[in-house]
Amino acid sequence: MRIGYLLYNGGTDIDQLRRHMMQKLNCQAVFVDPGPHTRRQLSMALTSMVSHDTLVIESIKQSGFSAFQFLSLLEQIDRRGATLEVASPMLSSSQPEGQQLLLDLLIRQLRSERPGNSRHLSKRRGRRPKLDADAMRQIAERLRAGLNTRDIARHMDVSIATLYRYKRLIEDNNEV
């Protein structure tokens, strides 16, 4: 079975043309999501797919997928034993040439997304560490000297749990 997937564009005339195009591509069912933030219809399309089905999308750009979302979609389709077909440019994930083109498109999309996402990746998340690298060296030296962990924790002004957590990090890095 061929299943079409579209992202609602806003113009009723344009969307009717796009639906008609999906019917010309022999899609028995067409799922349309109202926007890129809700993918409920895509989820329904994927759950209705079985082995040897084909999900047809108009184009990668029109579908509004990020590179990660597109890769996740390919994995879900592959897990079901189905294939993905992109109408523009015409390619299929079941053919080696189509797989290569999909990979090239994915790489291009990753490169175009990288500048905006690199800031998010470089941000540190979570709480600031209680101890810095110098304090960890002091803990390692005191542990090597054989001092009691309670005394080390009291001297470093941290809880026993925090000291044991850093002790585990030090042991993992083979510093003790």
Order of alpha helices (4+ residues) and beta strands (2+ residues): beta-alpha-beta-alpha-beta-alpha-alpha-beta-beta-alpha-alpha-alpha-alpha
